[in-house]
Amino acid sequence: MHEFLKTVNVIVCLLPLTPDTEGILNIELFKLCKKGTFLINVARGKHLVEEDLILALDKGFLSGALLDVFRTEPLPKEHPFWEDERILFTPHIASVTNPSAAAPQVVDNIRRIQTNQPLNNLVIRKRGY
């Protein structure tokens, strides 16, 4: 991971939220990054340790961040992210279901049910996603 993080300019978090990934975006990870890396989190708010983001920005580990999700939504008015110009926001809209892409998957799974075949894209609760 350390070698990888030294080579990238942007980190995009798309991870499922599990006990192993909660808090993964933290100061220890940011310290491993190439100086000036930009963070994008469009997964889950609990991936990010919010206090660590500001610290990483102040220390230059990160140059900025784009956040679509937060630990508390909506982001409270008094939250320090509002005042930090290095942090950009989108209003939890990073993922929208595209009907023309989703409909064929639903139809395929209905056919699979009818023919006693295993379903595609199942959530495995034990794994957490």
DSSP file with accessible surface (Angstrom, degrees, kcal/mol):
  #  RESIDUE AA STRUCTURE BP1 BP2  ACC     N-H-->O    O-->H-N    N-H-->O    O-->H-N    TCO  KAPPA ALPHA  PHI   PSI    X-CA   Y-CA   Z-CA
    1    1 A M     >        0   0  140      0, 0.0     4,-2.9     0, 0.0     5,-0.2   0.000 360.0 360.0 360.0 -41.8    0.0    0.0    0.0
    2    2 A H  H  >  +     0   0   87      1,-0.2     4,-1.6     2,-0.2     0, 0.0   0.930 360.0  46.7 -60.5 -45.8    2.8    2.4    0.9
    3    3 A E  H  4 S+     0   0  125      1,-0.2     4,-0.4     2,-0.2    -1,-0.2   0.903 114.0  49.1 -62.9 -41.2    4.5    2.0   -2.5
    4    4 A F  H >> S+     0   0  124      1,-0.2     3,-1.9     2,-0.2     4,-0.6   0.945 108.4  51.9 -63.2 -48.1    1.2    2.4   -4.3
    5    5 A L  H >< S+     0   0    4     -4,-2.9    29,-1.8     1,-0.3     3,-0.6   0.793 102.2  60.9 -63.8 -26.6    0.2    5.6   -2.4
    6    6 A K  T 3< S+     0   0   92     -4,-1.6    -1,-0.3    27,-0.2    -2,-0.2   0.624 106.2  48.6 -73.3 -10.7    3.5    7.2   -3.2
    7    7 A T  T <4 S+     0   0   95     -3,-1.9     2,-0.3    -4,-0.4    -1,-0.2   0.526  95.0  82.5-107.6  -8.4    2.7    7.0   -6.9
    8    8 A V    <<  -     0   0   24     -4,-0.6    26,-0.4    -3,-0.6     3,-0.1  -0.675  49.8-164.4-104.0 154.4   -0.8    8.4   -7.1
    9    9 A N  S    S+     0   0  100     -2,-0.3    29,-2.7     1,-0.3     2,-0.4   0.584  80.8  37.0-102.1 -20.3   -2.1   11.9   -7.3
   10   10 A V  E     -a   38   0A  69     27,-0.2     2,-0.5     2,-0.0    -1,-0.3  -1.000  61.6-158.6-138.2 135.7   -5.7   11.1   -6.5
   11   11 A I  E     -a   39   0A  23     27,-2.8    29,-3.0    -2,-0.4     2,-0.5  -0.975  10.5-168.4-111.1 125.9   -7.4    8.6   -4.1
   12   12 A V  E     -a   40   0A  74     -2,-0.5     2,-0.7    27,-0.2    29,-0.2  -0.969  10.3-150.3-115.2 118.5  -11.0    7.7   -4.9
   13   13 A C  E     +a   41   0A   6     27,-3.1    29,-1.7    -2,-0.5    30,-0.3  -0.809  35.1 149.4 -93.1 117.5  -12.8    5.8   -2.1
   14   14 A L        +     0   0  126     -2,-0.7    -1,-0.1    27,-0.1    27,-0.1   0.052  31.1 137.4-127.0  18.7  -15.5    3.5   -3.5
   15   15 A L        -     0   0   71      1,-0.1     2,-0.1    29,-0.1    29,-0.1  -0.280  58.0-112.3 -70.2 151.2  -15.2    0.9   -0.8
   16   16 A P        -     0   0   43      0, 0.0     2,-0.7     0, 0.0    -1,-0.1  -0.500  39.2-107.3 -71.5 153.5  -18.1   -0.9    0.9
   17   17 A L        +     0   0   55    111,-0.2    28,-0.0    -2,-0.1    30,-0.0  -0.777  58.7 146.7 -88.1 114.5  -18.4    0.1    4.6
   18   18 A T    >>  -     0   0   17     -2,-0.7     4,-2.0     1,-0.0     3,-0.9  -0.864  66.0 -93.5-134.2 171.2  -17.4   -2.9    6.7
   19   19 A P  T 34 S+     0   0  119      0, 0.0   109,-0.0     0, 0.0    -2,-0.0   0.852 127.3  52.5 -57.0 -30.8  -15.6   -3.1   10.1
   20   20 A D  T 34 S+     0   0  150      1,-0.2    -3,-0.1     3,-0.0     0, 0.0   0.742 114.9  39.1 -76.6 -23.2  -12.4   -3.4    8.2
   21   21 A T  T X4 S+     0   0   17     -3,-0.9     3,-2.1     2,-0.1     4,-0.3   0.603  82.9 112.1-105.0 -12.6  -12.9   -0.2    6.1
   22   22 A E  T 3< S+     0   0   96     -4,-2.0    25,-0.3     1,-0.3    24,-0.1  -0.422  94.7   6.4 -62.8 126.7  -14.5    2.1    8.7
   23   23 A G  T 3  S+     0   0   13     23,-2.2    -1,-0.3    -2,-0.2    26,-0.2   0.591  86.6 134.8  78.3  12.0  -12.0    4.9    9.4
   24   24 A I    <   +     0   0   51     -3,-2.1     2,-1.5     1,-0.2     5,-0.2   0.821  58.3  71.7 -64.7 -29.8   -9.6    3.7    6.6
   25   25 A L  B    S+d   48   0B   6     22,-2.7    24,-2.6    -4,-0.3     2,-0.2  -0.665  79.2 131.6 -87.5  86.6   -9.2    7.3    5.4
   26   26 A N  S  > S-     0   0   43     -2,-1.5     4,-2.6    22,-0.2     3,-0.4  -0.775  74.4 -88.6-135.1 175.4   -7.1    8.4    8.4
   27   27 A I  H  > S+     0   0   21      1,-0.2     4,-2.4    -2,-0.2     5,-0.2   0.843 121.6  57.7 -60.3 -34.6   -3.9   10.3    9.2
   28   28 A E  H  > S+     0   0  116      2,-0.2     4,-0.7     1,-0.2    -1,-0.2   0.917 111.2  42.5 -64.5 -40.9   -1.8    7.2    9.0
   29   29 A L  H >> S+     0   0   22     -3,-0.4     3,-1.1    -5,-0.2     4,-0.6   0.930 113.1  52.7 -67.9 -44.5   -3.0    6.5    5.4
   30   30 A F  H >< S+     0   0    0     -4,-2.6     3,-1.1     1,-0.3    -2,-0.2   0.856 101.9  59.9 -62.7 -33.1   -2.6   10.2    4.5
   31   31 A K  H 3< S+     0   0  104     -4,-2.4    -1,-0.3     1,-0.3    -2,-0.2   0.796 102.2  54.6 -63.7 -27.6    1.0   10.2    5.8
   32   32 A L  H << S+     0   0   57     -3,-1.1    -1,-0.3    -4,-0.7    -2,-0.2   0.625  91.0 102.2 -80.0 -13.4    1.8    7.5    3.2
   33   33 A C  S << S-     0   0    9     -3,-1.1   -27,-0.2    -4,-0.6     2,-0.2  -0.306  86.2 -97.9 -73.9 153.7    0.5    9.5    0.3
   34   34 A K    >   -     0   0   84    -29,-1.8     3,-1.7   -26,-0.4    -1,-0.1  -0.467  60.4 -89.2 -60.2 135.1    2.6   11.4   -2.2
   35   35 A K  T 3  S+     0   0  138      1,-0.3    26,-0.2    -2,-0.2    27,-0.1  -0.250 113.4  22.1 -53.0 133.7    2.6   15.0   -1.0
   36   36 A G  T 3  S+     0   0   36     24,-1.5    27,-0.3     1,-0.2    -1,-0.3   0.526  81.7 161.9  87.0   7.7   -0.4   16.9   -2.4
   37   37 A T  E <   - b   0  62A   1     -3,-1.7    26,-2.4    24,-1.1    27,-0.8  -0.270  33.9-132.8 -58.7 146.6   -2.6   13.9   -3.2
   38   38 A F  E     -ab  10  64A  55    -29,-2.7   -27,-2.8    24,-0.2     2,-0.4  -0.882  15.6-145.3-105.7 135.5   -6.3   14.8   -3.7
   39   39 A L  E     -ab  11  65A   0     25,-2.3    27,-2.6    -2,-0.4     2,-0.4  -0.851  14.5-175.6-105.1 133.8   -8.9   12.7   -1.9
   40   40 A I  E     -ab  12  66A  38    -29,-3.0   -27,-3.1    -2,-0.4     2,-0.6  -0.995   2.5-173.8-124.3 121.9  -12.4   11.9   -3.3
   41   41 A N  E     +ab  13  67A   0     25,-2.3    27,-2.5    -2,-0.4    28,-0.7  -0.937  24.3 148.0-119.1 108.7  -14.8   10.0   -1.1
   42   42 A V        +     0   0   36    -29,-1.7   -28,-0.1    -2,-0.6    -1,-0.1   0.087  61.5  72.0-119.2  19.1  -18.0    9.0   -2.8
   43   43 A A  S    S-     0   0    8    -30,-0.3     2,-0.3     1,-0.3   -29,-0.1   0.799 104.0 -27.8 -98.1 -90.6  -18.5    5.8   -0.7
   44   44 A R    >   -     0   0  131     25,-0.1     3,-1.6   -29,-0.1     4,-0.4  -0.978  45.1-129.1-135.7 145.8  -19.6    6.2    2.9
   45   45 A G  G >  S+     0   0    8     25,-0.5     3,-1.2    -2,-0.3    26,-0.5   0.818 104.4  64.8 -62.7 -31.6  -19.0    8.9    5.4
   46   46 A K  G 3  S+     0   0   98      1,-0.3   -23,-2.2    24,-0.3    -1,-0.3   0.562  85.3  73.8 -75.4  -4.1  -17.7    6.6    8.1
   47   47 A H  G <  S+     0   0    0     -3,-1.6   -22,-2.7   -25,-0.3     2,-0.5   0.844  90.4  70.1 -69.2 -31.5  -14.7    5.7    5.9
   48   48 A L  B <  S-d   25   0B   3     -3,-1.2     2,-1.0    -4,-0.4   -22,-0.2  -0.748  71.6-147.3 -96.8 129.8  -13.2    9.2    6.7
   49   49 A V    >>  -     0   0   31    -24,-2.6     4,-1.2    -2,-0.5     3,-0.6  -0.834  23.1-157.4 -86.0 103.0  -11.9   10.2   10.1
   50   50 A E  H 3> S+     0   0   16     -2,-1.0     4,-1.3     1,-0.3     3,-0.4   0.862  85.3  53.1 -60.4 -39.8  -13.0   13.8    9.6
   51   51 A E  H 3> S+     0   0  137      1,-0.2     4,-1.7     2,-0.2    -1,-0.3   0.869 106.5  55.6 -62.9 -34.5  -10.5   15.4   12.1
   52   52 A D  H <> S+     0   0   34     -3,-0.6     4,-2.8     1,-0.2    -1,-0.2   0.805  99.0  61.3 -69.5 -28.7   -7.7   13.7   10.3
   53   53 A L  H  X S+     0   0    0     -4,-1.2     4,-2.3    -3,-0.4    -1,-0.2   0.957 106.0  44.7 -63.2 -48.3   -8.6   15.2    6.9
   54   54 A I  H  X S+     0   0   37     -4,-1.3     4,-2.7     1,-0.2    -2,-0.2   0.929 114.1  50.2 -63.3 -41.1   -8.1   18.7    8.2
   55   55 A L  H  X S+     0   0   72     -4,-1.7     4,-2.3     1,-0.2     6,-0.2   0.930 110.4  49.9 -61.8 -43.8   -4.8   17.7    9.8
   56   56 A A  H  <>S+     0   0    0     -4,-2.8     5,-1.6     1,-0.2     6,-1.5   0.875 111.8  48.5 -65.0 -36.1   -3.6   16.1    6.6
   57   57 A L  H ><5S+     0   0    9     -4,-2.3     3,-1.0     4,-0.2    -2,-0.2   0.932 111.5  49.3 -67.5 -44.5   -4.5   19.2    4.6
   58   58 A D  H 3<5S+     0   0  102     -4,-2.7    -2,-0.2     1,-0.2    -1,-0.2   0.862 113.2  46.6 -63.2 -35.4   -2.7   21.4    7.1
   59   59 A K  T 3<5S-     0   0  125     -4,-2.3    -1,-0.2    -5,-0.2    -2,-0.2   0.499 114.0-116.6 -86.7  -4.5    0.4   19.2    6.9
   60   60 A G  T < 5S+     0   0   30     -3,-1.0   -24,-1.5    -4,-0.5    -3,-0.2   0.525  81.3 122.3  83.4   5.0    0.4   19.0    3.1
   61   61 A F  S   <S+     0   0   25     -5,-1.6   -24,-1.1    -6,-0.2     2,-0.3   0.889  83.6  28.8 -63.9 -38.0   -0.2   15.3    2.9
   62   62 A L  E     -b   37   0A   3     -6,-1.5    -2,-0.3   -26,-0.2   -24,-0.2  -0.929  64.9-157.4-119.4 149.3   -3.3   16.1    0.9
   63   63 A S  E    S-     0   0A  68    -26,-2.4     2,-0.3    -2,-0.3   -25,-0.2   0.665  72.1 -35.5 -96.0 -21.3   -4.0   19.1   -1.3
   64   64 A G  E     -b   38   0A   2    -27,-0.8   -25,-2.3     2,-0.0    -1,-0.3  -0.979  54.2-129.3 179.4 178.6   -7.7   19.0   -1.1
   65   65 A A  E     -bc  39  87A   0     21,-2.2    23,-3.3    -2,-0.3     2,-0.5  -0.996   3.0-153.4-151.2 148.2  -10.8   16.8   -1.0
   66   66 A L  E     -bc  40  88A  42    -27,-2.6   -25,-2.3    -2,-0.3     2,-0.5  -0.997  24.0-170.3-120.5 119.4  -14.1   16.3   -2.7
   67   67 A L  E     +bc  41  89A   0     21,-2.6    23,-1.9    -2,-0.5   -25,-0.2  -0.955  25.3 169.6-118.9 129.5  -16.7   14.7   -0.4
   68   68 A D  S    S+     0   0    2    -27,-2.5    24,-0.6    -2,-0.5     2,-0.3   0.521  74.2  42.5-105.7 -13.3  -20.1   13.4   -1.3
   69   69 A V        -     0   0    3    -28,-0.7     2,-0.3   -25,-0.1    -1,-0.1  -0.942  62.9-170.3-136.9 154.2  -20.8   11.7    2.0
   70   70 A F        -     0   0   22     -2,-0.3   -25,-0.5     1,-0.1   -24,-0.3  -0.949  37.5-113.3-141.4 160.4  -20.3   12.6    5.6
   71   71 A R  S    S+     0   0   89    -26,-0.5     2,-0.5    -2,-0.3   -25,-0.1   0.890 112.9  34.5 -62.0 -40.5  -20.5   10.9    9.0
   72   72 A T  S    S-     0   0   82    -27,-0.1    -1,-0.2    -3,-0.1     0, 0.0  -0.980  94.9-128.2-117.6 123.5  -23.5   13.1    9.8
   73   73 A E  S    S+     0   0   83     -2,-0.5     2,-0.2     2,-0.1    -4,-0.0  -0.987  90.9  33.9-124.0 136.9  -25.8   14.0    7.0
   74   74 A P  S    S-     0   0  118      0, 0.0     3,-0.1     0, 0.0    -1,-0.0   0.603 105.9-111.7 -67.9 159.4  -26.7   16.6    6.3
   75   75 A L        -     0   0   15     -2,-0.2    -2,-0.1     1,-0.1     4,-0.0  -0.405  40.2-108.0 -61.0 123.7  -23.4   18.1    7.3
   76   76 A P    >   -     0   0   34      0, 0.0     3,-1.9     0, 0.0     6,-0.2  -0.221  19.9-121.5 -57.9 145.3  -24.1   20.3   10.4
   77   77 A K  T 3  S+     0   0  192      1,-0.3     5,-0.1    -3,-0.1    -2,-0.1   0.810 112.2  51.9 -56.6 -31.8  -23.9   24.1    9.9
   78   78 A E  T 3  S+     0   0  157      4,-0.0    -1,-0.3     3,-0.0    -3,-0.0   0.455  80.0 124.8 -88.7   2.6  -21.2   24.4   12.5
   79   79 A H    X   -     0   0   28     -3,-1.9     3,-1.4     1,-0.1     4,-0.4  -0.346  65.7-131.0 -66.4 137.6  -18.9   21.8   10.9
   80   80 A P  G >> S+     0   0   74      0, 0.0     3,-1.0     0, 0.0     4,-0.6   0.729  99.2  75.5 -64.7 -19.4  -15.4   23.0   10.1
   81   81 A F  G >4 S+     0   0    1      1,-0.2     3,-1.1     2,-0.2     6,-0.2   0.851  85.7  64.2 -59.4 -33.0  -15.5   21.6    6.6
   82   82 A W  G <4 S+     0   0  123     -3,-1.4    -1,-0.2     1,-0.2    -4,-0.0   0.835 104.9  44.4 -60.4 -32.8  -17.8   24.5    5.6
   83   83 A E  G <4 S+     0   0  165     -3,-1.0     2,-0.8    -4,-0.4    -1,-0.2   0.506  92.4  92.7 -91.3  -4.7  -15.1   27.0    6.2
   84   84 A D    X<  -     0   0   22     -3,-1.1     3,-1.9    -4,-0.6    -1,-0.0  -0.796  55.7-164.2 -99.1 110.1  -12.3   25.1    4.5
   85   85 A E  T 3  S+     0   0  186     -2,-0.8    -1,-0.1     1,-0.3    -4,-0.0   0.638  86.3  68.4 -67.7 -12.6  -11.8   26.2    0.9
   86   86 A R  T 3  S+     0   0   85    -22,-0.1   -21,-2.2     1,-0.1     2,-0.5   0.592  90.3  74.3 -80.8  -9.0   -9.7   23.1    0.3
   87   87 A I  E <   -c   65   0A   6     -3,-1.9     2,-0.3    -6,-0.2   -21,-0.2  -0.921  64.8-169.5-112.1 121.8  -12.8   20.8    0.8
   88   88 A L  E     -c   66   0A  96    -23,-3.3   -21,-2.6    -2,-0.5     2,-0.3  -0.763   8.5-152.1-105.7 156.0  -15.4   20.7   -2.0
   89   89 A F  E     -c   67   0A  64     -2,-0.3   -21,-0.2   -23,-0.2   -23,-0.0  -0.939  18.0-170.3-130.3 150.4  -18.8   19.0   -1.6
   90   90 A T        -     0   0   41    -23,-1.9     2,-1.8    -2,-0.3     4,-0.1  -0.948  41.0-110.9-127.0 152.4  -21.5   17.3   -3.6
   91   91 A P        -     0   0  102      0, 0.0   -23,-0.1     0, 0.0   -22,-0.1  -0.329  65.6 -75.8 -87.1  60.1  -24.9   16.6   -2.0
   92   92 A H  S    S+     0   0   90     -2,-1.8   -23,-0.1   -24,-0.6     3,-0.1   0.928  99.4 122.5  53.3  51.7  -24.7   12.8   -1.7
   93   93 A I        +     0   0   99      1,-0.1    -1,-0.1     3,-0.0   -24,-0.1   0.159  24.0 114.0-125.0  16.3  -25.4   12.4   -5.4
   94   94 A A  S    S+     0   0   53      1,-0.2     2,-0.5   -26,-0.1    -1,-0.1   0.771  78.3  44.6 -66.2 -24.2  -22.4   10.4   -6.6
   95   95 A S        +     0   0  110     -3,-0.1     2,-0.4     2,-0.0    -1,-0.2  -0.956  62.1 167.5-128.7 117.8  -24.4    7.3   -7.4
   96   96 A V        -     0   0  117     -2,-0.5     2,-0.3    -3,-0.1    -3,-0.0  -0.990  40.3-113.1-124.3 132.9  -27.7    7.4   -9.3
   97   97 A T        -     0   0  106     -2,-0.4     3,-0.1     1,-0.1    -2,-0.0  -0.509  23.3-143.9 -68.5 126.8  -29.2    4.2  -10.7
   98   98 A N    >>  -     0   0   89     -2,-0.3     4,-2.7     1,-0.2     3,-1.2  -0.837   5.9-153.1 -90.9 110.7  -29.3    4.3  -14.4
   99   99 A P  H 3> S+     0   0   99      0, 0.0     4,-2.7     0, 0.0    -1,-0.2   0.867  92.6  54.8 -56.2 -37.6  -32.5    2.6  -15.5
  100  100 A S  H 34 S+     0   0   94      1,-0.2    -3,-0.0     2,-0.2    -2,-0.0   0.779 115.5  39.7 -71.4 -21.4  -31.2    1.4  -18.8
  101  101 A A  H <> S+     0   0   48     -3,-1.2     4,-0.7     2,-0.1    -1,-0.2   0.818 119.8  44.2 -89.7 -35.5  -28.3   -0.3  -17.1
  102  102 A A  H  X S+     0   0   29     -4,-2.7     4,-2.1     1,-0.2     3,-0.5   0.883 101.6  65.2 -79.0 -38.5  -30.2   -1.7  -14.1
  103  103 A A  H  X S+     0   0   53     -4,-2.7     4,-2.8    -5,-0.3     5,-0.2   0.901  99.7  50.6 -57.0 -46.2  -33.3   -3.0  -15.8
  104  104 A P  H  > S+     0   0   77      0, 0.0     4,-2.5     0, 0.0    -1,-0.2   0.874 109.8  52.1 -61.4 -32.6  -31.5   -5.7  -17.8
  105  105 A Q  H  X S+     0   0   97     -4,-0.7     4,-2.2    -3,-0.5    -2,-0.2   0.904 110.5  47.5 -68.3 -39.2  -29.9   -6.9  -14.6
  106  106 A V  H  X S+     0   0   86     -4,-2.1     4,-2.3     2,-0.2     5,-0.2   0.941 113.0  48.5 -65.4 -46.2  -33.3   -7.1  -12.8
  107  107 A V  H  X S+     0   0   63     -4,-2.8     4,-2.4     1,-0.2    -2,-0.2   0.932 110.7  51.6 -59.9 -44.2  -34.8   -9.0  -15.8
  108  108 A D  H  X S+     0   0   58     -4,-2.5     4,-2.2    -5,-0.2    -1,-0.2   0.923 110.0  48.5 -60.6 -43.4  -31.8  -11.4  -15.9
  109  109 A N  H  X S+     0   0   32     -4,-2.2     4,-2.3     2,-0.2    -1,-0.2   0.869 108.2  54.1 -68.4 -32.5  -32.2  -12.2  -12.2
  110  110 A I  H  X S+     0   0   85     -4,-2.3     4,-2.4     2,-0.2    -1,-0.2   0.946 110.0  47.6 -63.1 -44.3  -36.0  -12.8  -12.6
  111  111 A R  H  X S+     0   0  153     -4,-2.4     4,-1.4     1,-0.2    -2,-0.2   0.894 109.8  53.4 -62.1 -37.9  -35.2  -15.3  -15.3
  112  112 A R  H  <>S+     0   0   48     -4,-2.2     5,-3.0     2,-0.2    -1,-0.2   0.898 108.1  49.8 -65.7 -39.7  -32.6  -16.9  -13.0
  113  113 A I  H ><5S+     0   0  103     -4,-2.3     3,-1.4     1,-0.2    -2,-0.2   0.940 110.0  51.4 -61.5 -45.5  -35.2  -17.3  -10.3
  114  114 A Q  H 3<5S+     0   0  143     -4,-2.4    -1,-0.2     1,-0.3    -2,-0.2   0.772 116.3  40.0 -64.3 -26.7  -37.6  -18.9  -12.8
  115  115 A T  T 3<5S-     0   0   79     -4,-1.4    -1,-0.3    -5,-0.2    -2,-0.2   0.178 112.5-114.3-109.2  14.9  -34.9  -21.4  -13.9
  116  116 A N  T < 5 +     0   0  155     -3,-1.4    -3,-0.2     1,-0.2    -4,-0.1   0.838  66.5 145.2  55.9  39.1  -33.4  -22.1  -10.4
  117  117 A Q      < -     0   0   96     -5,-3.0    -1,-0.2    -6,-0.2    -2,-0.1  -0.723  58.5 -90.1-100.5 156.4  -30.1  -20.5  -11.3
  118  118 A P        -     0   0  104      0, 0.0     2,-0.2     0, 0.0    -1,-0.1  -0.364  46.5-115.8 -65.1 144.2  -27.9  -18.6   -8.9
  119  119 A L        -     0   0   59     -7,-0.1     3,-0.4     1,-0.1     2,-0.2  -0.472  23.0-125.5 -79.7 153.0  -28.6  -14.8   -8.8
  120  120 A N  S    S+     0   0   63      1,-0.2    -1,-0.1   -15,-0.2   -11,-0.0  -0.646  82.6  17.6 -92.6 153.3  -26.1  -12.2   -9.8
  121  121 A N  S    S+     0   0  124     -2,-0.2    -1,-0.2     1,-0.2     2,-0.2   0.831  79.6 174.1  60.3  40.6  -25.0   -9.2   -7.7
  122  122 A L        -     0   0  107     -3,-0.4     2,-0.5     1,-0.1    -1,-0.2  -0.482  34.3-120.4 -77.3 147.0  -26.1  -10.6   -4.3
  123  123 A V        -     0   0  101     -2,-0.2     2,-0.9     5,-0.0     3,-0.1  -0.754  20.3-151.7 -81.1 127.2  -25.4   -8.8   -1.1
  124  124 A I    >>> -     0   0   75      5,-2.7     4,-1.3    -2,-0.5     5,-1.1  -0.867   6.8-165.0-103.2  97.7  -23.4  -11.2    1.2
  125  125 A R  T 345S+     0   0  224     -2,-0.9     3,-0.2     1,-0.3    -1,-0.2   0.830  84.7  59.3 -56.2 -36.0  -24.4  -10.0    4.6
  126  126 A K  T 345S+     0   0  207      1,-0.2    -1,-0.3    -3,-0.1    -2,-0.0   0.871 109.6  44.8 -62.1 -33.8  -21.5  -11.8    6.4
  127  127 A R  T <45S-     0   0  125     -3,-1.1    -1,-0.2     2,-0.2    -2,-0.2   0.704 114.1-120.4 -79.8 -25.1  -19.1   -9.8    4.2
  128  128 A G  T  <5       0   0   39     -4,-1.3  -111,-0.2     1,-0.2    -3,-0.2   0.490 360.0 360.0  98.0   5.2  -20.9   -6.6    4.8
  129  129 A Y      <       0   0  116     -5,-1.1    -5,-2.7  -113,-0.1    -2,-0.2  -0.988 360.0 360.0-161.0 360.0  -21.7   -5.8    1.2
